[in-house]
Amino acid sequence: MTKTRIASVSNFVAPPLRLSVMNSQWWRSAVIYQIYPRSFADASGDGVGDLEGITARLTSLRDLGVDVVWLSPFMTSPQKDAGYDVTDYCDVDPLFGTLADFDAMLARAHELGIRVIVDLVPNHSSDQHVWFQEALASVPGSRERGRYMFREGRGEDGSLPPNNWQSIFGGPAWTRVTEKDGAPGEWYLHLFDSSQPDFDWSNEEVREEFRRVLRFWLDRGVDGFRVDVAHGLVKQEGLPDYTPPEDADSMGGVEPVPYWGQEGVHDVYRDWRKLLETYDGDRVLCAEAWLPTVDEIAQWVRPDEMHQAFNFEYLMSDWDPAVLRTVITESLRAFHAVGAPSTWVLSNHDVIRHATRLSLAADFPQGHGIGPRSPGRPDQGEGLHRARAATAVMLALPGSAYLYQGEELGLPEAIDLPDEARQDPTWFRLKGERYGRDGCRVPIPWESDRPAFGFSETGASWLPQPDDWAAFARDQQSGLAGSTLELYRELLRLRRDLGVATSELKWIDPMPDDALAFRVGEVSVVANFGADPLALPDGAEVLVASGALDDGRVPYDTTVWARM
């Protein structure tokens, strides 16, 4: 095999990160771990994860080395979309416990030095929310209907929806109501499921209600909010027709999209930022904003708006050195231009786990999912090997990193879920045309020889766990040299101890076309995408490697951190 050596450091330097203020602003460099509550740990034995289960397992996250946990929705909900359909924004759904359980979990997290941010869903509520029930019982033009997006239909008899918008979950984005007199009436907008009516954010009553919600959780001591569909809320005046391109993912489309990224939404977050700044400590807002470019995403994190925004362009990037170099460079440029840190993420509750996704040759758009009948069956070994290398790149990048529960175990997507077990609204609305997101939401394994792999004492599990997940269980990996869990622990330790996340990035050039190399502080990071091993410079000290080296050289799909 060809022996390629790594050369010099290029002149590219990421824009300054204002290191003097970063020490006090934790969100600029934090590692944030996403907990999907129903799939993390079940203390009650009903097969659904809960707050007591989270509290009992928090020490494992401290030992992993994360700084913050983000909780996906746990608020009162009929659970038609796994909690993203909220009926009461200021209470805990009995499925997950009580407010007292939340307070105990928060106190324990803070005792362990872990901050907590919670999910907030402001674009829509559940159709069981008291406001929407009042709207249904009211009449067109009423105050109650003014809180949501009710409109008259088109056509002579109003039998056509107000426009042609389609739901993100498939099918029309409008549903017609029956009025109190039994006659067909107005239509209401739901960009997601019909059980999730969109609020009308031009209504001041809606804005004041969410100020109340923010205060409720801030007063309890939460450290911030991840804002669901942060690029939604405000819709274009006139609600014009729009047809997304056929190749758009489920949350995407080319600009302009009349229901995403409207200028008026920024006023909402400027208002929220002012509210958060009345509280002691750094309380933060993180945007889930699916937008086409990092420059557009960066508009959500200007100095008077949100603190972070998910870098979805990085998440969706191909495993390709040229692509990654471009998106990393552009991300650092765009976010730093507005004084914000870039964020980095590879998996979450809405996408195929990256231990599977990175081995797929075909295109699997976000939210479409993968299942038994999907083409391009992934190679699990290749996927995990590549995922470890990708994680080692991501955790070396300046800024804040997000981890999704179970990725530290190397969990793949659960592909072979039976049709009758699936629960994602996408699966039902499209009658199985798309598998949806259940495969990344399967409860995670803790102990290999216990019921439900330690997720639940009774063995119950709201989604079935694959039989071969015993090998991924935390107890099988803890202390085992070379395991994915120990790789994550070491990467996070080095990231913290060596100040990687607060250092400048410099590209190392020249490099072969199938390699990526950069320096952050005293750490040099080398990722090899090609078949020929890369030789490190003489005297290089390898700090950590995502896989076994080849006689000291970096083999295919492997990343190393080194001093050199």
C-alpha positions as a printed Julia matrix, in Angstrom:
564×3 Matrix{Float64}:
   0.0     0.0    0.0
   1.05    3.57  -0.64
   2.56    5.3    2.36
   1.33    8.9    2.46
   2.74   11.38   4.94
   0.98   14.33   6.51
   2.52   17.66   5.65
   2.28   21.19   7.04
  -0.4    23.4    8.54
  -2.16   25.69   6.06
  -2.76   29.39   6.51
  -6.51   28.97   7.04
  -7.56   29.99  10.54
 -11.15   29.92  11.78
 -12.36   33.38  12.82
 -11.52   34.39  16.42
 -13.74   32.82  19.07
 -13.43   35.56  21.69
 -11.87   33.21  24.19
 -12.05   35.79  26.96
 -15.82   35.38  27.27
 -16.12   31.7   26.51
 -15.17   30.53  29.97
 -18.31   32.07  31.46
 -20.65   31.16  28.61
 -20.96   27.38  28.9
 -23.14   27.04  25.84
 -20.26   28.04  23.56
 -18.38   24.78  24.15
 -20.78   22.4   25.94
 -21.4    18.76  25.07
 -25.17   18.37  25.2
 -26.73   14.9   25.47
 -30.25   14.41  24.14
 -32.52   12.24  26.27
 -35.62   10.91  24.54
 -37.5    10.26  27.8
 -39.76    7.42  26.69
 -36.72    5.43  25.52
 -34.02    6.21  28.09
 -34.92    4.37  31.32
 -38.21    3.06  32.72
 -38.54    3.06  36.53
 -42.28    2.28  36.64
 -42.13   -0.93  34.59
 -44.85    0.09  32.13
 -42.47   -0.05  29.16
 -42.19    3.71  28.72
 -39.21    5.66  30.05
 -39.89    8.22  32.76
 -38.34   10.97  34.87
 -37.5     8.67  37.79
 -35.67    6.43  35.35
 -33.67    9.41  34.08
 -32.77   10.43  37.63
 -31.55    6.92  38.43
 -29.24    6.87  35.4
 -27.78   10.39  35.53
 -24.5     9.2   37.03
 -23.81    7.32  33.81
 -23.96   10.62  31.93
 -21.67   12.3   34.43
 -19.23    9.42  33.97
 -19.54    9.77  30.19
 -18.44   13.38  30.51
 -21.36   15.41  29.15
 -22.11   18.93  30.36
 -25.84   19.26  29.67
 -28.88   17.07  29.04
 -31.67   18.09  26.72
 -35.02   16.43  27.41
 -37.38   15.79  24.53
 -41.02   16.55  25.45
 -42.37   15.22  28.76
 -45.25   17.68  29.13
 -48.93   16.67  29.24
 -49.93   15.18  25.9
 -52.15   12.53  24.31
 -48.9    11.23  22.78
 -50.14   11.11  19.2
 -46.69   12.41  18.17
 -44.61   11.19  21.11
 -45.21   14.33  23.15
 -44.74   16.91  20.4
 -48.49   17.45  20.71
 -48.86   19.32  24.0
 -52.06   19.88  25.98
 -50.5    21.56  29.03
 -47.13   23.28  28.7
 -46.76   23.7   32.47
 -47.19   20.17  33.74
 -45.68   16.69  33.38
 -47.56   13.97  31.56
 -48.46   11.16  34.01
 -46.75    8.8   31.58
 -43.44   10.32  32.71
 -44.26   11.17  36.33
 -45.05   14.39  38.17
 -43.7    17.88  38.6
 -42.12   16.67  41.83
 -40.31   13.99  39.82
 -39.08   16.67  37.43
 -37.85   18.83  40.29
 -36.01   15.85  41.8
 -34.41   15.02  38.44
 -33.34   18.64  37.93
 -31.89   18.86  41.43
 -29.95   15.62  40.97
 -28.59   16.76  37.6
 -27.4    20.05  39.07
 -25.86   18.17  42.02
 -23.84   16.14  39.49
 -22.78   19.3   37.64
 -25.09   18.68  34.67
 -27.29   21.44  33.29
 -30.77   20.71  31.91
 -32.55   22.2   28.91
 -36.09   21.19  27.96
 -37.99   20.94  24.72
 -40.52   23.65  23.9
 -43.05   23.2   21.08
 -44.39   26.66  20.14
 -45.46   26.1   16.53
 -48.49   24.0   17.42
 -50.36   22.4   20.29
 -52.37   19.21  20.62
 -55.94   19.34  19.36
 -56.84   18.37  22.94
 -55.38   21.63  24.32
 -58.07   23.62  26.1
 -57.55   26.53  23.72
 -58.23   24.41  20.63
 -61.26   22.79  22.22
 -62.57   26.29  22.96
 -61.89   27.24  19.34
 -63.89   24.28  18.04
 -66.79   25.2   20.32
 -66.67   28.82  19.19
 -67.56   30.57  15.95
 -65.59   32.02  13.03
 -63.97   35.34  13.89
 -64.01   34.68  17.64
 -61.17   35.37  20.06
 -60.85   31.62  20.62
 -60.31   30.87  16.94
 -57.91   33.77  16.63
 -55.3    31.84  18.62
 -54.95   29.31  15.77
 -54.73   29.45  11.98
 -58.42   29.14  11.04
 -59.36   30.19   7.52
 -62.31   30.02   5.15
 -62.01   27.43   2.39
 -61.72   28.14  -1.3
 -64.4    27.53  -3.91
 -68.02   28.61  -3.96
 -68.95   26.44  -1.0
 -65.6    26.65   0.82
 -65.02   22.94   0.24
 -61.45   23.38  -0.94
 -58.61   24.01   1.54
 -57.28   27.58   1.79
 -54.12   26.63  -0.14
 -52.22   23.59  -1.41
 -49.81   23.13   1.5
 -48.95   19.58   2.46
 -48.26   18.3    5.97
 -44.69   17.37   6.89
 -46.1    13.96   7.89
 -47.86   13.56   4.54
 -51.29   14.52   3.23
 -53.01   17.92   3.3
 -51.95   20.51   5.87
 -55.56   21.63   6.36
 -58.53   19.99   8.07
 -62.11   21.24   7.87
 -64.18   21.5   11.04
 -67.87   20.96  11.56
 -69.53   24.01  13.06
 -71.91   23.94  16.03
 -74.92   23.86  13.72
 -73.57   20.73  12.01
 -72.58   22.49   8.8
 -69.1    22.18   7.23
 -67.09   25.15   8.4
 -63.64   26.69   8.48
 -60.33   24.95   7.94
 -57.41   24.92  10.38
 -53.73   24.66   9.51
 -51.53   21.85  10.82
 -48.07   21.68   9.26
 -47.69   18.33  11.01
 -50.41   15.89  12.03
 -54.08   16.92  12.02
 -53.95   16.51  15.81
 -51.37   19.35  15.95
 -53.05   22.66  15.0
 -50.69   25.58  14.35
 -50.85   28.63  16.6
 -51.32   32.06  15.02
 -48.23   33.97  16.16
 -49.61   37.29  14.96
 -51.89   37.04  18.01
 -50.51   38.8   21.11
 -52.4    36.41  23.38
 -50.33   33.53  21.98
 -47.1    35.46  22.54
 -47.99   36.27  26.14
 -48.95   32.67  26.86
 -45.52   31.45  25.83
 -43.84   34.11  27.96
 -45.76   32.58  30.85
 -44.58   29.09  29.87
 -40.95   30.22  29.7
 -41.17   31.81  33.14
 -42.76   28.7   34.62
 -39.81   26.46  33.72
 -37.14   29.11  34.3
 -38.52   29.65  37.78
 -38.11   25.92  38.42
 -34.43   26.23  37.5
 -34.07   24.91  33.95
 -31.0    26.12  32.09
 -32.7    26.73  28.78
 -34.9    25.52  25.96
 -34.49   23.66  22.71
 -37.16   25.2   20.48
 -38.95   22.78  18.18
 -39.56   23.96  14.6
 -38.01   27.32  15.49
 -38.08   28.36  11.84
 -41.87   27.95  11.74
 -44.39   29.93  13.83
 -44.82   32.87  11.41
 -46.38   32.22   8.0
 -46.16   34.41   4.92
 -48.93   36.98   4.61
 -51.68   35.71   2.33
 -50.67   32.04   2.73
 -49.7    31.56  -0.94
 -49.61   28.14  -2.57
 -46.28   26.32  -2.42
 -45.11   22.97  -3.77
 -41.76   21.69  -2.43
 -39.32   20.16  -4.92
 -39.58   16.4   -5.22
 -36.1    15.85  -3.78
 -36.69   17.98  -0.67
 -36.45   16.26   2.69
 -39.46   16.31   5.01
 -38.52   19.63   6.64
 -36.85   21.27   3.68
 -37.39   22.94   0.37
 -35.79   25.73  -1.58
 -36.33   29.3   -0.54
 -38.63   31.05  -0.23
 -40.92   28.67   1.67
 -44.0    30.54   2.92
 -44.19   28.64   6.21
 -40.44   28.52   7.07
 -37.95   31.22   7.94
 -40.21   34.25   7.82
 -38.63   37.46   9.04
 -41.28   38.0   11.7
 -40.19   34.95  13.68
 -37.0    36.71  14.74
 -39.02   39.22  16.74
 -40.36   36.33  18.83
 -36.87   35.18  19.8
 -35.61   38.69  20.48
 -38.47   38.99  22.95
 -37.61   35.62  24.53
 -33.92   36.5   24.77
 -34.79   39.64  26.76
 -36.91   37.53  29.1
 -34.13   34.96  29.68
 -31.64   37.71  30.44
 -33.73   38.77  33.45
 -32.7    35.48  35.12
 -29.43   34.74  36.89
 -26.92   32.51  35.14
 -26.63   31.64  31.48
 -30.09   30.49  30.36
 -30.09   29.57  26.68
 -32.23   29.08  23.61
 -31.34   26.55  20.92
 -33.11   26.59  17.56
 -34.23   23.59  15.59
 -34.24   25.46  12.29
 -34.18   23.33   9.14
 -32.92   25.81   6.55
 -30.94   25.29   3.34
 -27.65   26.98   4.25
 -25.54   27.69   7.33
 -25.79   31.41   6.56
 -29.56   31.23   6.93
 -29.31   29.14  10.1
 -26.87   31.67  11.54
 -29.56   34.34  11.38
 -31.23   32.62  14.35
 -28.2    33.21  16.57
 -27.48   36.87  16.12
 -26.44   38.55  19.4
 -29.96   39.53  20.46
 -31.68   36.28  19.45
 -30.96   32.63  20.25
 -27.69   31.26  21.62
 -27.39   28.14  19.47
 -28.9    26.62  16.34
 -28.55   23.04  15.17
 -26.16   22.7   12.26
 -28.26   20.41  10.11
 -26.1    20.98   7.04
 -23.3    19.24   8.92
 -25.57   16.42  10.1
 -26.76   15.7    6.56
 -23.32   15.94   4.92
 -21.91   12.98   3.03
 -18.97   11.09   4.52
 -16.57   12.79   2.15
 -13.49   14.87   3.06
 -14.12   17.65   0.55
 -17.76   17.99   1.57
 -16.91   18.01   5.27
 -14.09   20.52   4.87
 -16.42   22.87   3.04
 -19.27   22.63   5.56
 -16.91   22.97   8.54
 -15.22   26.03   7.03
 -18.52   27.62   6.06
 -20.1    26.84   9.44
 -17.28   28.44  11.39
 -17.37   31.47   9.12
 -21.15   31.93   9.23
 -21.68   31.39  12.95
 -18.63   33.35  14.05
 -19.7    36.25  11.84
 -22.67   36.76  14.18
 -20.67   36.06  17.35
 -22.14   32.6   17.95
 -20.58   29.17  18.32
 -21.18   26.57  15.66
 -22.92   23.42  16.8
 -22.18   19.93  15.56
 -24.52   16.94  15.54
 -24.67   13.55  13.82
 -27.81   11.9   15.24
 -31.09   12.82  16.91
 -34.63   11.52  17.39
 -35.72   12.52  13.86
 -33.01   10.98  11.68
 -31.54    7.56  10.97
 -28.81    6.85  13.53
 -25.45    7.71  12.04
 -24.04    4.24  12.76
 -26.46    3.12  10.04
 -26.93    6.24   7.93
 -23.24    6.61   7.08
 -23.16    3.14   5.5
 -26.12    3.72   3.2
 -25.3     4.26  -0.45
 -28.81    5.44  -1.31
 -30.35    8.73  -0.25
 -32.63    8.45   2.76
 -34.11   11.9    3.47
 -34.63   13.07   7.04
 -37.81   11.65   8.53
 -38.41    9.05   5.81
 -36.8     6.27   7.83
 -35.64    2.81   6.83
 -37.18   -0.61   7.29
 -37.28   -4.22   6.1
 -38.37   -3.35   2.56
 -35.97   -0.44   2.06
 -33.26   -0.76  -0.6
 -29.59   -0.57   0.31
 -29.41   -2.79   3.37
 -26.65   -1.26   5.52
 -23.45   -3.03   6.51
 -23.57   -2.79  10.31
 -19.83   -3.29  10.79
 -18.89   -0.68   8.22
 -21.5     1.7    9.59
 -20.19    1.54  13.16
 -16.56    1.84  12.05
 -17.4     4.92  10.02
 -19.62    6.36  12.76
 -16.77    6.16  15.27
 -14.49    7.98  12.85
 -17.14   10.63  12.19
 -17.69   11.18  15.91
 -13.95   11.61  16.46
 -13.97   14.35  13.82
 -17.07   16.04  15.24
 -15.9    16.15  18.86
 -12.68   17.88  17.8
 -14.47   20.82  16.2
 -14.63   24.22  17.93
 -18.03   24.98  19.41
 -20.77   22.93  21.04
 -21.55   19.28  20.26
 -24.81   17.36  20.57
 -25.01   13.62  21.26
 -28.12   11.47  20.94
 -28.8     8.84  23.58
 -27.33    5.46  22.64
 -24.84    6.71  20.07
 -22.12    6.33  22.71
 -22.98    2.62  22.6
 -22.69    2.47  18.82
 -26.4     1.69  18.43
 -27.53    1.18  14.84
 -30.98    2.0   13.52
 -33.53   -0.65  14.5
 -34.56   -1.61  10.99
 -36.62   -4.77  11.42
 -39.44   -3.4   13.55
 -42.69   -5.19  12.69
 -45.32   -3.08  11.0
 -47.76   -3.57  13.86
 -45.27   -2.13  16.38
 -44.67    1.15  14.59
 -46.06    4.35  16.12
 -44.7     7.3   14.12
 -47.53    9.43  12.62
 -45.67    9.43   9.29
 -46.11    5.65   9.03
 -49.88    5.9    9.47
 -50.58    9.03   7.44
 -48.7     7.63   4.44
 -49.94    4.05   4.94
 -46.44    2.63   5.19
 -44.98    4.52   2.23
 -42.41    5.96   4.67
 -41.21    4.14   7.75
 -40.76    7.29   9.79
 -38.61    7.72  12.87
 -39.36    4.75  15.12
 -36.08    3.04  14.24
 -33.97    5.65  16.05
 -36.3     5.79  19.07
 -36.12    2.21  20.32
 -35.33    2.03  24.08
 -31.6     1.79  24.73
 -29.82   -1.16  26.42
 -28.14   -0.88  29.81
 -27.42   -4.4   31.09
 -27.13   -7.34  28.73
 -28.67  -10.03  30.97
 -31.63   -8.13  32.41
 -35.21   -7.81  31.12
 -35.41   -5.3   28.27
 -31.61   -5.06  28.57
 -32.07   -3.07  31.79
 -34.42   -0.49  30.26
 -37.36   -1.8   32.3
 -37.42   -4.28  35.2
 -40.55   -5.94  33.8
 -39.12   -6.44  30.31
 -41.77   -4.17  28.83
 -40.71   -1.86  26.0
 -42.97    0.47  24.03
 -40.99   -0.39  20.88
 -39.39   -3.84  20.6
 -35.62   -3.97  21.05
 -33.56   -6.03  18.57
 -32.41   -9.37  19.98
 -28.77   -8.65  19.17
 -28.61   -5.47  21.26
 -27.19   -7.32  24.27
 -23.72   -6.79  22.79
 -24.32   -3.02  22.76
 -25.39   -2.83  26.42
 -23.53   -0.35  28.58
 -22.33   -2.98  31.05
 -20.71   -4.93  28.2
 -18.72   -1.9   27.08
 -17.85   -0.13  30.31
 -14.13   -0.56  31.02
 -13.62   -2.55  27.8
 -10.68   -1.15  25.87
 -11.67   -0.25  22.32
 -15.41   -0.25  22.96
 -17.48    2.57  21.54
 -18.45    3.7   25.04
 -14.81    3.99  26.1
 -13.97    5.79  22.85
 -16.63    8.42  23.63
 -15.41    8.78  27.22
 -11.83    9.32  26.09
 -12.79   11.77  23.34
 -14.86   13.8   25.78
 -12.11   13.76  28.4
  -9.49   14.97  25.94
 -11.86   17.52  24.48
 -12.32   19.01  27.93
  -8.78   18.66  29.29
  -7.08   20.02  26.17
  -9.53   22.87  25.55
 -10.31   21.6   22.05
 -13.77   23.18  21.83
 -12.44   26.66  22.59
  -9.44   26.54  20.26
  -8.99   27.85  16.75
  -9.1    25.45  13.82
  -6.32   25.37  11.22
  -6.4    23.04   8.23
  -3.34   20.88   7.64
  -2.22   21.05   3.99
  -1.37   19.59   1.62
  -3.32   16.35   2.12
  -4.44   13.57  -0.2
  -7.9    14.09  -1.69
  -9.25   11.22   0.42
  -8.09   12.62   3.77
  -9.07   15.37   6.17
  -6.69   16.94   8.68
  -6.8    19.95  10.96
  -5.28   21.3   14.15
  -7.2    22.58  17.18
  -4.94   23.9   19.92
  -2.28   21.26  20.58
  -4.29   18.46  18.96
  -3.94   17.41  15.33
  -6.87   15.45  13.91
  -6.44   13.16  10.91
  -9.27   11.26   9.22
  -8.54    8.85   6.39
 -11.33    8.19   3.87
  -9.15    6.28   1.42
  -7.9     2.72   1.02
  -4.22    3.59   1.48
  -3.07    4.04   5.09
  -1.73    7.44   6.1
   1.62    7.61   7.86
   1.87   10.06  10.74
   4.98   12.23  11.06
   7.92   10.77  12.96
   7.51   11.31  16.68
   3.73   11.78  16.53
   2.02   10.9   19.8
  -1.39    9.3   19.2
  -3.83   10.4   21.9
  -6.86    8.45  20.72
  -7.94    6.61  17.58
 -11.41    5.63  16.41
 -10.12    2.22  15.33
  -7.0     0.06  15.34
  -4.0     1.54  13.55
  -2.11   -0.28  10.81
   1.51   -0.49  11.99
   1.22    3.07  13.31
  -0.54    4.31  10.2
  -4.13    5.6    9.92
  -6.22    3.08   7.95
  -9.46    3.45   5.99
 -12.39    5.17   7.75
 -10.36    5.92  10.86
  -9.72    9.17  12.73
  -6.87    9.88  15.14
  -6.11   12.68  17.55
  -2.38   13.19  17.98
   0.32   15.58  19.09
   2.66   16.14  16.19
